[in-house]
Amino acid sequence: MGAGMILVTGATGHLGANLVRELLAERQDVRVLLREAAGPALDGLAVHRVPGDLRDREAVRRAVAGCEEVYHCAAQVSTSSGGKREIHDVNVVGTHHVLAAARQAGVRRVVVTGSLSATGWRRGVACTEEDLFYPFGEHTPYTVSKMLAEHECAKAAAQGLDVVIATSTAIIGPHDYRPSRMGRLLLDFAHGRLMAYVPGGFEFVSVKDVVSGHLLAMRRGVAGRKYLLSTHYHTVEEMLGFYGEVCGHRRLLRVPSPVMAGLARATAPVVSVLAPRHEMRLTPAAVGFLRSRRRADCSRAITELGYRPTSVRQAVEEAFACFVRRGQIDGRRTTGALRSRAGRSTRRPAVRS
Ligand SMILES: NC(=O)c1ccc[n+]([C@@H]2O[C@H](COP(=O)([O-])OP(=O)(O)OC[C@H]3O[C@@H](n4cnc5c(N)ncnc54)[C@H](OP(=O)(O)O)[C@@H]3O)[C@@H](O)[C@H]2O)c1
């Protein structure tokens, strides 16, 4: 295709690693901003590497210079209540740096990855891009930073930059090298390390869908607009059902969400003092997201971009297959769909969708 040089920030992350692969498959020239050795996420990929941190204005300017298009996917992703300064500096100041550099370099369009958490919502109603974020709720620093990053986009758009926000929901799928929160959950499930779950639900997006949504936003999006990208809303039980189908089913303890929320509130401050660098799974915000059962309406992306969501079940299967290929899950010891296709039987599901 050849759109000129394309910069991807966050290329070592879950979304970025998949986006870069898709752009390379289209034979695009891809540049990535890397703050350290990339690790396996970019192994063997023919990308132009520019060292630098989003917080370093000059490094960002060097990375953006000469690019035709920019996908700004990088962020400090967190559900913890700590790390406010770093999260702000990376997600808000970093986004400001990318947008200012893009304006200066005459970039044709910037697509910035947003988060559903920074979109307004009401219980029981699918939110749209027009729902305003309520700033006085109990928000994590990450959520506030993603809302402020959108504000930076609006300011840049008002100054004449062509910028589009592609808003992601909870991502699941292959090339998850970190691995992500959803990926770790799948690994724990596969290894029998997940004992309990909290009921609830959320919007999940196949990483393939969120990548295609970003490409469509770049090619067909309206400047200054935001697009919600989700594949499907699923309850926690449905997600665990998918995990069971691919890994083999397990019996898990269902812990009522108020109990889990209380536990999270009690343990989070202790862990943050005793092990400040430990990334907690059970944070009050993570439980809160599931309890909120928030839903997203992707009609705008479907009608304006031609976005076609696929299947979360399929994304779980692809994530699993990728973990098996990389030796992070022993495929021979699983009893799920992937194994049964190879001739083994499946057990009855303990968690049903
Ligand atoms: N994952 C989800 O479920 C989800 C849901 C909603 C929205 N989103 C949004 O989607 C985007 C991608 O998320 P993800 O899940 O792919 O994230 P991820 O796997 O955590 O990756 C984050 C990426 O950002 C880079 N990064 C972090 N701090 C940086 C800094 N100071 N300078 C330069 N690069 C930096 C990381 O590079 P290093 O390798 O150097 O750390 C990594 O490449 C983010 O904007 C996130 O807010 C994600």
The ligand as a Gaussian input file, in Angstrom:
#p B3LYP/6-31G(d) Opt

LIG

0 1
 N       -5.268000      -3.687000      27.367000
 C       -6.529000      -3.308000      27.476000
 O       -7.401000      -4.099000      27.827000
 C       -6.918000      -1.872000      27.139000
 C       -8.236000      -1.450000      27.372000
 C       -8.599000      -0.146000      27.035000
 C       -7.660000       0.712000      26.470000
 N       -6.382000       0.272000      26.268000
 C       -5.417000       1.214000      25.670000
 O       -4.812000       0.556000      24.571000
 C       -3.471000       1.007000      24.420000
 C       -2.544000      -0.180000      24.326000
 O       -2.721000      -0.975000      25.482000
 P       -1.901000      -2.344000      25.647000
 O       -2.784000      -3.271000      26.379000
 O       -1.322000      -2.717000      24.356000
 O       -0.749000      -1.854000      26.651000
 P        0.527000      -2.648000      27.125000
 O        0.533000      -4.033000      26.620000
 O        0.643000      -2.398000      28.602000
 O        1.703000      -1.854000      26.385000
 C        1.987000      -0.525000      26.698000
 C        2.971000      -0.019000      25.672000
 O        3.257000       1.361000      25.975000
 C        4.669000       1.507000      26.051000
 N        5.040000       2.538000      27.011000
 C        4.650000       2.620000      28.310000
 N        5.253000       3.682000      28.875000
 C        6.017000       4.273000      27.920000
 C        6.871000       5.400000      27.911000
 N        7.078000       6.134000      29.000000
 N        7.500000       5.729000      26.758000
 C        7.319000       4.966000      25.635000
 N        6.519000       3.883000      25.581000
 C        5.883000       3.538000      26.729000
 C        5.184000       0.148000      26.512000
 O        6.563000       0.048000      26.232000
 P        7.603000      -0.802000      27.154000
 O        7.754000      -2.113000      26.468000
 O        8.830000       0.031000      27.135000
 O        7.004000      -0.904000      28.514000
 C        4.304000      -0.772000      25.675000
 O        4.804000      -0.850000      24.384000
 C       -3.197000       1.935000      25.594000
 O       -3.360000       3.265000      25.156000
 C       -4.278000       1.589000      26.591000
 O       -4.609000       2.705000      27.400000
 C       -5.989000      -0.992000      26.592000

